[in-house]
């Protein structure tokens, strides 16, 4: 390879690293520093998108005490609040909040898919 080509290669590799999710070994369980309306709205939008556009209701304190988020499906009910289809055997969806490389990530447990939270500030979870 020519000398000029070698100078470009590190630049190209470093640009690719900027858009990549962080390495899994750098992950630290995290909490939201503050559940601001903007952070909750972003989190709700990302979880909804991850679940195919499902309506999702999150508490005001979401991810401020635990780094895990568990979403259960709300099955259709009759007027007496009984499930229309009997027992629901679907597993809940699990997400976790991570801090990696100084950035805040929401990870879906079943497939490792990640979304960066841009409107939230995260802090390491203790213990």
Beta strands, then each sheet from edge to edge (+ up, - down):
strand 1: 28-32
strand 2: 68-71
strand 3: 93-100
strand 4: 103-108
strand 5: 114-116
strand 6: 122-124
sheet 1: 2+ 3- 1+ 6-
sheet 2: 2+ 3- 4+ 5-
end
